[in-house]
Amino acid sequence: LLADAFGNLAHVEVGRFGTAVHQRFSKEKPGLAIAVDCYQSQELKHFNDPAAELQAQENNNGCRLARGRQLAAELRGKLDVATFRAILSDHGNRERNPEENPLLKWW
């Protein structure tokens, strides 16, 4: 994330294939940046391994993004330190077997 003194914020993706701004926010256009383990920007997402795509059901990128959006909607206007702690420790997909995630072989 990059921010300036005027209240502008950019969700920037950086990796071995380059750098791209995924989303821009400001006081006039507020928002929430949610990052997962794949590129989301139009400029870089074609570099994702097919197993890492948001639509690939075997990995947890899509469900983590969906869960982040769900929590953001439920907790809108209620964000404080305790809420952020709860969000960051949320494991909404813990019932899934991590050994079935094809991305773990790279860790």
Summary of the structure (lengths in Angstrom):
residues: 107
radius of gyration: 15.3
end to end distance: 23.6
largest distance: 44.8
contacts: 235
relative contact order: 0.13
helix: 34%
strand: 16%
